Amino acid sequence: MFETIGIIGTGNMGRAIAMGLVRSGLIEGKQLILYNIHTEKAQRLADETGAAVVDSAAGLVQQSQAVILAVKPFIMPGVLKDIYQAVTPDKVMISIAAGLTLQCLADAMPAGTKIVRVMPNTPSMVGEGMAALCFNEAVTDDEKDDSVAIFRSFGKAEVVEERLIDAVCGLSGSGPAFVYMFIEALADAGVREGMFRPMAYTFAAQTVLGAAKMVLETGEHPGKLKDDVCSPGGTTIEAVRVLEEGRRDVRRLHVRLQLLRQETDRVHHTRGIGRAHDRAFRSFPRRL
C-alpha cells in the first residue's frame, strides 16, 4: 500500500475515502494528509482520523506518494494549476472528478504523470460504495492494486476500460437516485395502506438492501430470483404484471421519442428548423 496518501478536498467523497481508509485498517491515520480550502473542515476530519492537515495543495502533493483529487470538475483546473510544480513522476494522481478523461487530466499535468481516473458513488459515505477505475500507461501494476484497494476499503471496486466510464456513471453513479425513487414509491404504497412513513421507509429500504444482497451473494439471475418470489396466482405475480405493463409503456414512449427526433432531424436538413418542428409534431400522432 502507498506509504502516504493525500486527499485534496474533504467534502462528502473526500470524507468517505478518508474514513474508509482508516476504519478498514488499510492505512493508519498518520499516513493520511488532508487539504481543504476551508482549513477548519479538514481539521474536523483530521480529528476523527488522526490525519495531518496542511495549508496548501502543493504542500500536500510534496508530502504524498498518492494524491486523491476529491474536488468537483469545475474546481479541478484551478487545483491542477496550483499543484503543477509539485507533481513529479513518482506521484500517483487519482481523480474522482466526473467527466474528466485521462487525456484531459494528462494535458494539465507534467508529461509522464501517473494518473488514475475513478468513478465512485455516494453510498461510499456508508461503506457501500461502487467504484470503477482506469489507468494511464505510466501507472505500475502494484500502484494499480493499491489504487483499487483504496476504494475497496469502503465498498466494491472494479477496473474497467475508460470507454466504459460513461456507462458506469449512468449505472452506479446515477443509480442510487433511481433506487431512492423506487424506495420512495414502495414507502408511499405502505403509507397508503396505513403504515406510518418512518416504518414504511424502513421496510422499503431493508427490502431493497436484502434483495441486492441476494443478487450479489447467490449469483442467481435477477429474473430467477424474481420468479422465486412469485407464487402461482399470487399477489406478487399480479404486481409484477402491472410493473411490466408500465415498462412496455415506457418503451413505447421511448420509441416514439426516437422517431420524433429522427423526423425532426431529417426535415431540419431539408426544409429549415421552424418548418421541421411544425411537420414533425403534426405528423407524429398519425404515424404512431
DRENDO-1510 file (C-alpha; in Angstrom, 1 decimal, always signed):
<recs>
REC; n; res; u; v; w
REC; 1; MET; +0.0; +0.0; +0.0 .
REC; 2; PHE; +1.1; +3.6; -0.6 .
REC; 3; GLU; +3.1; +4.9; +2.3 .
REC; 4; THR; +1.4; +8.2; +2.4 .
REC; 5; ILE; -2.0; +9.3; +0.8 .
REC; 6; GLY; -3.1; +12.9; +0.4 .
REC; 7; ILE; -6.6; +14.0; -0.1 .
REC; 8; ILE; -7.4; +17.3; -1.7 .
REC; 9; GLY; -11.0; +18.2; -0.9 .
REC; 10; THR; -12.7; +17.0; +2.3 .
REC; 11; GLY; -16.3; +17.2; +1.2 .
REC; 12; ASN; -18.6; +14.1; +1.1 .
REC; 13; MET; -16.5; +11.9; -1.1 .
REC; 14; GLY; -13.2; +13.1; +0.4 .
REC; 15; ARG; -14.5; +12.3; +3.9 .
REC; 16; ALA; -15.9; +8.9; +2.8 .
REC; 17; ILE; -12.5; +8.0; +1.4 .
REC; 18; ALA; -10.6; +9.1; +4.5 .
REC; 19; MET; -12.9; +7.4; +6.9 .
REC; 20; GLY; -12.9; +4.2; +4.8 .
REC; 21; LEU; -9.1; +4.0; +4.6 .
REC; 22; VAL; -8.7; +4.4; +8.4 .
REC; 23; ARG; -11.6; +2.3; +9.6 .
REC; 24; SER; -10.6; -0.6; +7.3 .
REC; 25; GLY; -7.1; -0.5; +8.8 .
REC; 26; LEU; -5.7; -0.2; +5.3 .
REC; 27; ILE; -3.5; +2.7; +6.5 .
REC; 28; GLU; -3.0; +4.4; +9.8 .
REC; 29; GLY; -4.3; +8.0; +10.3 .
REC; 30; LYS; -0.7; +9.3; +10.5 .
REC; 31; GLN; -0.2; +8.1; +6.9 .
REC; 32; LEU; -3.1; +10.4; +5.7 .
REC; 33; ILE; -2.7; +14.0; +4.7 .
REC; 34; LEU; -5.6; +16.4; +4.2 .
REC; 35; TYR; -6.1; +19.7; +2.5 .
REC; 36; ASN; -9.2; +21.8; +2.1 .
REC; 37; ILE; -9.6; +25.5; +1.1 .
REC; 38; HIS; -11.5; +25.8; +4.4 .
REC; 39; THR; -9.0; +24.5; +6.9 .
REC; 40; GLU; -11.4; +24.0; +9.7 .
REC; 41; LYS; -13.3; +21.5; +7.6 .
REC; 42; ALA; -10.1; +19.5; +7.0 .
REC; 43; GLN; -9.2; +19.8; +10.7 .
REC; 44; ARG; -12.5; +18.3; +11.8 .
REC; 45; LEU; -11.9; +15.2; +9.6 .
REC; 46; ALA; -8.3; +15.0; +10.9 .
REC; 47; ASP; -9.5; +15.0; +14.5 .
REC; 48; GLU; -11.6; +11.9; +13.6 .
REC; 49; THR; -9.0; +10.0; +11.7 .
REC; 50; GLY; -5.6; +11.1; +13.1 .
REC; 51; ALA; -4.6; +12.6; +9.8 .
REC; 52; ALA; -2.4; +15.6; +9.3 .
REC; 53; VAL; -3.6; +18.9; +7.8 .
REC; 54; VAL; -1.5; +21.1; +5.5 .
REC; 55; ASP; -2.1; +24.6; +4.4 .
REC; 56; SER; -1.6; +24.2; +0.7 .
REC; 57; ALA; -2.5; +21.8; -2.1 .
REC; 58; ALA; +1.1; +21.9; -3.4 .
REC; 59; GLY; +2.4; +21.1; +0.1 .
REC; 60; LEU; +0.2; +18.1; +0.3 .
REC; 61; VAL; +1.4; +16.8; -3.1 .
REC; 62; GLN; +5.0; +17.1; -2.0 .
REC; 63; GLN; +4.4; +15.0; +1.1 .
REC; 64; SER; +2.2; +12.3; -0.5 .
REC; 65; GLN; +3.0; +9.2; -2.5 .
REC; 66; ALA; -0.5; +9.1; -3.9 .
REC; 67; VAL; -2.8; +12.1; -4.2 .
REC; 68; ILE; -6.6; +11.8; -4.4 .
REC; 69; LEU; -8.2; +14.8; -6.1 .
REC; 70; ALA; -11.6; +14.8; -4.5 .
REC; 71; VAL; -12.9; +18.1; -5.9 .
REC; 72; LYS; -15.7; +18.9; -8.3 .
REC; 73; PRO; -14.9; +19.2; -12.0 .
REC; 74; PHE; -15.2; +22.9; -12.2 .
REC; 75; ILE; -12.7; +23.4; -9.4 .
REC; 76; MET; -10.2; +20.9; -10.9 .
REC; 77; PRO; -8.4; +23.3; -13.3 .
REC; 78; GLY; -7.5; +25.7; -10.5 .
REC; 79; VAL; -6.3; +22.8; -8.3 .
REC; 80; LEU; -4.1; +21.4; -11.1 .
REC; 81; LYS; -2.6; +24.8; -11.8 .
REC; 82; ASP; -1.8; +25.2; -8.1 .
REC; 83; ILE; -0.1; +21.8; -7.8 .
REC; 84; TYR; +1.6; +21.6; -11.2 .
REC; 85; GLN; +5.1; +22.3; -10.0 .
REC; 86; ALA; +4.8; +19.8; -7.1 .
REC; 87; VAL; +3.8; +16.9; -9.3 .
REC; 88; THR; +6.7; +14.6; -10.0 .
REC; 89; PRO; +6.9; +11.3; -12.0 .
REC; 90; ASP; +6.9; +9.2; -8.8 .
REC; 91; LYS; +3.5; +10.6; -7.6 .
REC; 92; VAL; +0.2; +8.7; -8.4 .
REC; 93; MET; -2.6; +11.2; -9.1 .
REC; 94; ILE; -6.1; +9.8; -8.5 .
REC; 95; SER; -9.0; +11.9; -9.8 .
REC; 96; ILE; -12.7; +11.3; -8.9 .
REC; 97; ALA; -14.0; +14.2; -10.9 .
REC; 98; ALA; -16.8; +13.1; -13.3 .
REC; 99; GLY; -16.3; +13.8; -17.0 .
REC; 100; LEU; -12.5; +14.5; -16.9 .
REC; 101; THR; -10.8; +11.9; -19.1 .
REC; 102; LEU; -7.3; +10.6; -18.6 .
REC; 103; GLN; -6.2; +12.6; -21.6 .
REC; 104; CYS; -7.8; +15.8; -20.2 .
REC; 105; LEU; -6.0; +15.3; -16.9 .
REC; 106; ALA; -2.7; +14.4; -18.6 .
REC; 107; ASP; -2.9; +17.6; -20.6 .
REC; 108; ALA; -3.0; +19.6; -17.4 .
REC; 109; MET; -0.1; +17.8; -15.6 .
REC; 110; PRO; +3.6; +17.3; -16.4 .
REC; 111; ALA; +4.4; +14.8; -19.0 .
REC; 112; GLY; +4.7; +11.2; -17.7 .
REC; 113; THR; +2.5; +11.8; -14.7 .
REC; 114; LYS; +0.8; +8.6; -13.3 .
REC; 115; ILE; -2.9; +9.2; -13.5 .
REC; 116; VAL; -5.9; +7.1; -12.2 .
REC; 117; ARG; -9.4; +8.0; -13.1 .
REC; 118; VAL; -12.2; +6.9; -10.7 .
REC; 119; MET; -16.0; +7.0; -10.8 .
REC; 120; PRO; -17.2; +6.4; -7.3 .
REC; 121; ASN; -20.8; +6.9; -5.9 .
REC; 122; THR; -22.4; +8.4; -2.9 .
REC; 123; PRO; -23.1; +5.1; -1.0 .
REC; 124; SER; -19.4; +5.3; -0.3 .
REC; 125; MET; -20.4; +7.5; +2.6 .
REC; 126; VAL; -21.8; +4.5; +4.4 .
REC; 127; GLY; -19.2; +2.0; +3.4 .
REC; 128; GLU; -21.2; +0.5; +0.5 .
REC; 129; GLY; -19.7; +2.3; -2.5 .
REC; 130; MET; -19.2; +1.0; -6.0 .
REC; 131; ALA; -16.2; +2.4; -7.9 .
REC; 132; ALA; -14.7; +1.9; -11.4 .
REC; 133; LEU; -11.1; +2.7; -12.0 .
REC; 134; CYS; -9.0; +3.1; -15.2 .
REC; 135; PHE; -5.3; +4.0; -15.5 .
REC; 136; ASN; -2.9; +5.6; -17.9 .
REC; 137; GLU; +0.2; +3.7; -19.2 .
REC; 138; ALA; +2.5; +5.2; -16.6 .
REC; 139; VAL; +0.8; +3.5; -13.6 .
REC; 140; THR; +2.5; +0.3; -12.5 .
REC; 141; ASP; +0.7; -3.0; -11.6 .
REC; 142; ASP; +1.5; -2.5; -7.9 .
REC; 143; GLU; +0.1; +1.0; -8.0 .
REC; 144; LYS; -3.0; -0.2; -9.8 .
REC; 145; ASP; -3.5; -2.8; -7.0 .
REC; 146; ASP; -3.0; -0.2; -4.3 .
REC; 147; SER; -5.5; +2.2; -6.0 .
REC; 148; VAL; -8.1; -0.4; -6.2 .
REC; 149; ALA; -7.6; -1.3; -2.6 .
REC; 150; ILE; -8.3; +2.3; -1.6 .
REC; 151; PHE; -11.8; +2.1; -3.0 .
REC; 152; ARG; -12.4; -1.4; -1.8 .
REC; 153; SER; -11.9; -0.2; +1.7 .
REC; 154; PHE; -15.4; +1.4; +1.7 .
REC; 155; GLY; -17.3; -0.8; -0.8 .
REC; 156; LYS; -16.6; -2.6; -4.1 .
REC; 157; ALA; -14.3; -1.5; -6.9 .
REC; 158; GLU; -13.5; -2.9; -10.4 .
REC; 159; VAL; -11.0; -2.0; -13.1 .
REC; 160; VAL; -12.7; -1.1; -16.4 .
REC; 161; GLU; -11.7; +0.3; -19.8 .
REC; 162; GLU; -12.1; +4.1; -19.9 .
REC; 163; ARG; -14.6; +3.8; -22.7 .
REC; 164; LEU; -17.0; +2.2; -20.1 .
REC; 165; ILE; -16.8; +5.0; -17.6 .
REC; 166; ASP; -19.8; +6.8; -19.1 .
REC; 167; ALA; -21.8; +3.6; -18.7 .
REC; 168; VAL; -20.6; +3.3; -15.1 .
REC; 169; CYS; -21.6; +6.9; -14.5 .
REC; 170; GLY; -25.2; +6.2; -15.6 .
REC; 171; LEU; -25.4; +2.9; -13.8 .
REC; 172; SER; -23.7; +3.1; -10.4 .
REC; 173; GLY; -23.0; +6.8; -10.4 .
REC; 174; SER; -26.6; +7.9; -11.0 .
REC; 175; GLY; -28.2; +4.6; -10.0 .
REC; 176; PRO; -28.7; +5.5; -6.3 .
REC; 177; ALA; -31.1; +8.3; -7.3 .
REC; 178; PHE; -33.2; +5.8; -9.2 .
REC; 179; VAL; -33.2; +3.4; -6.3 .
REC; 180; TYR; -34.2; +6.2; -3.9 .
REC; 181; MET; -37.2; +6.9; -6.2 .
REC; 182; PHE; -38.1; +3.2; -6.0 .
REC; 183; ILE; -37.8; +3.1; -2.2 .
REC; 184; GLU; -40.0; +6.2; -2.0 .
REC; 185; ALA; -42.6; +4.7; -4.2 .
REC; 186; LEU; -42.7; +1.5; -2.2 .
REC; 187; ALA; -43.0; +3.5; +1.0 .
REC; 188; ASP; -45.8; +5.6; -0.5 .
REC; 189; ALA; -47.7; +2.4; -1.1 .
REC; 190; GLY; -47.2; +1.3; +2.5 .
REC; 191; VAL; -48.4; +4.7; +3.8 .
REC; 192; ARG; -51.5; +4.4; +1.5 .
REC; 193; GLU; -52.3; +1.1; +3.2 .
REC; 194; GLY; -52.0; +2.6; +6.7 .
REC; 195; MET; -48.3; +2.4; +7.7 .
REC; 196; PHE; -46.6; +5.4; +9.3 .
REC; 197; ARG; -44.0; +6.8; +6.9 .
REC; 198; PRO; -40.8; +6.1; +9.1 .
REC; 199; MET; -41.9; +2.5; +9.3 .
REC; 200; ALA; -42.6; +2.3; +5.6 .
REC; 201; TYR; -39.2; +3.7; +4.7 .
REC; 202; THR; -37.6; +1.1; +7.0 .
REC; 203; PHE; -39.5; -1.8; +5.3 .
REC; 204; ALA; -38.8; -0.5; +1.8 .
REC; 205; ALA; -35.1; +0.3; +2.3 .
REC; 206; GLN; -34.4; -3.1; +4.1 .
REC; 207; THR; -36.3; -4.9; +1.3 .
REC; 208; VAL; -34.1; -3.2; -1.3 .
REC; 209; LEU; -30.9; -3.9; +0.7 .
REC; 210; GLY; -31.8; -7.6; +1.2 .
REC; 211; ALA; -32.7; -8.1; -2.5 .
REC; 212; ALA; -29.5; -6.5; -3.6 .
REC; 213; LYS; -27.5; -8.8; -1.3 .
REC; 214; MET; -29.4; -11.8; -2.8 .
REC; 215; VAL; -28.2; -10.8; -6.2 .
REC; 216; LEU; -24.6; -10.3; -5.1 .
REC; 217; GLU; -24.3; -13.3; -2.8 .
REC; 218; THR; -26.3; -16.0; -4.6 .
REC; 219; GLY; -25.0; -15.3; -8.1 .
REC; 220; GLU; -28.5; -16.1; -9.4 .
REC; 221; HIS; -30.0; -14.2; -12.3 .
REC; 222; PRO; -32.4; -11.4; -11.1 .
REC; 223; GLY; -35.1; -12.9; -13.2 .
REC; 224; LYS; -34.7; -16.2; -11.4 .
REC; 225; LEU; -34.8; -14.5; -8.0 .
REC; 226; LYS; -38.0; -12.6; -9.1 .
REC; 227; ASP; -39.7; -15.9; -10.1 .
REC; 228; ASP; -38.8; -17.4; -6.8 .
REC; 229; VAL; -40.9; -14.8; -5.0 .
REC; 230; CYS; -43.9; -15.3; -7.3 .
REC; 231; SER; -46.5; -17.9; -6.2 .
REC; 232; PRO; -48.9; -19.2; -8.9 .
REC; 233; GLY; -52.0; -17.0; -8.9 .
REC; 234; GLY; -50.5; -14.9; -6.1 .
REC; 235; THR; -50.4; -11.2; -5.3 .
REC; 236; THR; -46.7; -10.8; -6.3 .
REC; 237; ILE; -47.1; -12.1; -9.9 .
REC; 238; GLU; -50.1; -9.8; -10.3 .
REC; 239; ALA; -48.0; -6.8; -9.2 .
REC; 240; VAL; -45.1; -7.9; -11.5 .
REC; 241; ARG; -47.6; -8.0; -14.4 .
REC; 242; VAL; -48.6; -4.4; -13.6 .
REC; 243; LEU; -44.9; -3.3; -13.4 .
REC; 244; GLU; -44.1; -5.0; -16.7 .
REC; 245; GLU; -47.1; -3.3; -18.4 .
REC; 246; GLY; -45.7; +0.0; -17.2 .
REC; 247; ARG; -42.3; -0.9; -18.6 .
REC; 248; ARG; -43.8; -1.6; -22.0 .
REC; 249; ASP; -45.5; +1.8; -22.0 .
REC; 250; VAL; -42.1; +3.4; -21.2 .
REC; 251; ARG; -40.5; +1.5; -24.1 .
REC; 252; ARG; -43.2; +2.6; -26.5 .
REC; 253; LEU; -42.8; +6.2; -25.4 .
REC; 254; HIS; -39.0; +5.9; -25.9 .
REC; 255; VAL; -39.5; +4.6; -29.4 .
REC; 256; ARG; -41.9; +7.4; -30.2 .
REC; 257; LEU; -39.5; +10.0; -29.0 .
REC; 258; GLN; -36.7; +8.4; -31.1 .
REC; 259; LEU; -38.9; +8.5; -34.2 .
REC; 260; LEU; -39.8; +12.1; -33.5 .
REC; 261; ARG; -36.2; +13.1; -33.1 .
REC; 262; GLN; -35.3; +11.4; -36.4 .
REC; 263; GLU; -38.1; +13.1; -38.2 .
REC; 264; THR; -37.1; +16.5; -36.8 .
REC; 265; ASP; -33.5; +16.0; -37.8 .
REC; 266; ARG; -34.4; +14.8; -41.3 .
REC; 267; VAL; -36.8; +17.7; -42.1 .
REC; 268; HIS; -34.4; +20.2; -40.4 .
REC; 269; HIS; -31.7; +19.4; -43.0 .
REC; 270; THR; -34.1; +19.8; -46.0 .
REC; 271; ARG; -36.7; +22.5; -45.0 .
REC; 272; GLY; -35.4; +24.5; -42.1 .
REC; 273; ILE; -35.8; +24.4; -38.3 .
REC; 274; GLY; -39.2; +26.1; -37.9 .
REC; 275; ARG; -41.0; +24.0; -40.6 .
REC; 276; ALA; -39.3; +20.9; -39.3 .
REC; 277; HIS; -40.8; +21.3; -35.9 .
REC; 278; ASP; -44.2; +22.0; -37.4 .
REC; 279; ARG; -44.2; +19.0; -39.6 .
REC; 280; ALA; -42.8; +16.6; -37.0 .
REC; 281; PHE; -45.4; +17.5; -34.4 .
REC; 282; ARG; -48.3; +17.4; -36.9 .
REC; 283; SER; -47.4; +14.0; -38.3 .
REC; 284; PHE; -46.3; +12.4; -35.0 .
REC; 285; PRO; -49.8; +11.2; -33.7 .
REC; 286; ARG; -50.9; +9.9; -37.1 .
REC; 287; ARG; -47.8; +7.8; -37.9 .
REC; 288; LEU; -47.7; +6.2; -34.4 .
</recs>
